[in-house]
Amino acid sequence: MHLAEIGIDPRSGSVRMQRHRLSGPDGDPRDEYYFIASMETLRELARRTGKYGGTLPPVFEDNEDGSARSCTVEVVRTDWNARASYSVELSYLTGFRAQGEPGGFLDRSQRDQLAAIAESGALRQAFLHEIGSLYYSVEDAHVEAVVNEATAREDAQ
């Protein structure tokens, strides 16, 4: 993807390039590059299509103790009959510590992160051509797994 194709000036600071070193199918290391964007940049790219009808409030599933277990966000695309929906489980946030542990996230932080990841996923589903290879900053630590999964699918074909 070329940033100019989707109307982003790389000097604007609204996106940054990130590199991850991955193992190729033969075990040799190789580099994969992807772009990290702000949530406002993702929304703005969706708005530019003229087909963005907004993002619905996040819906959380909670554990018995009231902590968030998962979050689903839906994005309205005005030329579709159905909404783009993306769900993410708390386990996606690798390395998190349970509430009350030293260095643990507050419940609010977990909810914010889950909602942001779910929204960026729903935006990518709804506007694949426009923002399909841009990731939100909260996803940065998790994109390696996404890139590995996509690469494995490509290698299998």
C-alpha positions as CSV (number, residue, x, y, z in Angstrom):
1,M,0.0,0.0,0.0
2,H,1.2,3.5,-0.9
3,L,0.1,6.1,1.6
4,A,-0.4,8.6,-1.3
5,E,-3.0,6.2,-2.8
6,I,-5.2,6.7,0.3
7,G,-4.5,10.4,0.7
8,I,-2.0,10.3,3.6
9,D,1.0,12.5,3.6
10,P,3.7,10.4,5.3
11,R,5.3,13.6,6.7
12,S,2.1,14.5,8.6
13,G,2.8,12.3,11.5
14,S,-0.6,10.6,11.3
15,V,1.0,7.3,10.5
16,R,4.3,5.6,11.3
17,M,6.0,2.5,9.8
18,Q,6.7,-0.4,12.1
19,R,9.0,-3.4,11.4
20,H,8.7,-6.9,12.8
21,R,11.3,-9.6,12.3
22,L,9.5,-12.8,11.5
23,S,10.4,-16.4,10.7
24,G,9.7,-17.3,7.1
25,P,8.3,-20.7,6.1
26,D,11.9,-22.1,5.8
27,G,12.8,-20.8,9.2
28,D,14.9,-17.9,7.9
29,P,14.3,-14.5,9.5
30,R,12.6,-11.9,7.3
31,D,11.2,-8.4,7.9
32,E,7.5,-7.4,7.6
33,Y,6.5,-3.8,7.6
34,Y,3.2,-2.3,8.4
35,F,1.7,1.1,9.3
36,I,0.4,2.3,12.6
37,A,-2.2,5.0,12.6
38,S,-4.2,7.0,15.1
39,M,-7.9,6.1,15.6
40,E,-8.8,9.5,14.2
41,T,-6.8,8.8,11.0
42,L,-8.7,5.5,10.6
43,R,-12.1,7.2,11.0
44,E,-11.1,10.0,8.7
45,L,-10.2,7.6,5.9
46,A,-13.5,5.9,6.4
47,R,-15.3,9.3,6.3
48,R,-13.6,10.2,3.0
49,T,-15.3,7.4,1.3
50,G,-18.7,9.1,1.9
51,K,-20.0,5.7,3.1
52,Y,-19.1,5.8,6.8
53,G,-22.3,5.9,8.9
54,G,-20.5,6.0,12.2
55,T,-19.4,3.6,14.9
56,L,-21.8,2.1,17.4
57,P,-20.9,2.1,21.1
58,P,-18.9,-0.9,22.2
59,V,-20.7,-3.9,23.7
60,F,-18.9,-5.7,26.5
61,E,-19.3,-9.2,27.8
62,D,-18.2,-9.4,31.4
63,N,-16.9,-12.1,33.6
64,E,-18.7,-12.9,36.9
65,D,-16.5,-10.5,38.8
66,G,-17.5,-7.6,36.5
67,S,-14.2,-7.4,34.6
68,A,-14.4,-7.3,30.8
69,R,-14.1,-10.6,29.0
70,S,-14.7,-9.4,25.4
71,C,-15.8,-6.4,23.4
72,T,-17.7,-6.1,20.1
73,V,-17.9,-3.0,18.0
74,E,-20.0,-2.4,14.9
75,V,-19.3,0.1,12.1
76,V,-22.1,1.3,9.8
77,R,-21.3,1.4,6.1
78,T,-24.2,3.2,4.4
79,D,-24.1,1.2,1.2
80,W,-24.3,-2.2,3.1
81,N,-27.4,-3.9,4.4
82,A,-25.4,-5.3,7.4
83,R,-22.9,-3.7,9.7
84,A,-19.2,-4.6,9.9
85,S,-18.7,-6.3,13.3
86,Y,-15.5,-7.2,15.1
87,S,-15.1,-8.9,18.5
88,V,-12.0,-9.2,20.6
89,E,-11.3,-11.3,23.7
90,L,-9.4,-10.0,26.7
91,S,-6.9,-12.8,26.1
92,Y,-5.8,-10.9,23.0
93,L,-4.1,-8.3,25.2
94,T,-1.1,-10.5,25.9
95,G,1.0,-9.6,28.8
96,F,-1.8,-8.0,30.8
97,R,-1.9,-8.5,34.5
98,A,-5.1,-9.1,36.4
99,Q,-6.7,-6.3,38.3
100,G,-5.0,-5.9,41.7
101,E,-1.7,-7.3,40.7
102,P,1.3,-5.0,40.7
103,G,1.5,-3.2,37.4
104,G,-2.0,-4.4,36.4
105,F,-4.3,-2.5,34.1
106,L,-7.3,-0.8,35.6
107,D,-10.6,-2.2,34.5
108,R,-11.3,1.0,32.5
109,S,-8.0,0.7,30.7
110,Q,-8.8,-2.9,29.6
111,R,-12.2,-1.8,28.4
112,D,-10.7,1.2,26.4
113,Q,-8.1,-1.1,24.8
114,L,-10.6,-3.8,23.9
115,A,-13.0,-1.2,22.4
116,A,-10.2,0.4,20.4
117,I,-9.0,-2.9,19.0
118,A,-12.5,-3.9,18.2
119,E,-13.3,-0.6,16.5
120,S,-10.1,-0.7,14.3
121,G,-10.9,-4.3,13.3
122,A,-14.5,-3.3,12.4
123,L,-13.2,-0.3,10.4
124,R,-10.8,-2.5,8.5
125,Q,-13.6,-4.9,7.7
126,A,-15.9,-2.2,6.4
127,F,-13.2,-0.2,4.5
128,L,-10.7,-2.9,3.5
129,H,-9.4,-1.1,0.4
130,E,-9.0,2.2,2.2
131,I,-7.5,1.2,5.6
132,G,-7.0,-2.6,5.3
133,S,-3.3,-2.5,6.1
134,L,-3.3,0.2,8.7
135,Y,-3.3,-0.7,12.4
136,Y,-4.3,1.3,15.5
137,S,-1.5,2.0,18.0
138,V,-2.9,-0.2,20.7
139,E,-2.6,-3.2,18.3
140,D,1.1,-2.5,17.7
141,A,2.3,-5.2,20.1
142,H,-0.2,-7.7,18.6
143,V,0.3,-7.1,14.9
144,E,3.1,-9.6,14.6
145,A,0.6,-12.4,15.3
146,V,-1.8,-11.0,12.8
147,V,1.0,-10.7,10.2
148,N,2.2,-14.2,10.9
149,E,-1.4,-15.6,10.5
150,A,-1.9,-13.8,7.2
151,T,1.5,-14.9,6.0
152,A,0.7,-18.5,6.9
153,R,-2.5,-18.3,4.9
154,E,-0.7,-16.9,1.9
155,D,2.0,-19.6,2.1
156,A,-0.6,-22.3,2.3
157,Q,-2.3,-21.2,-0.9
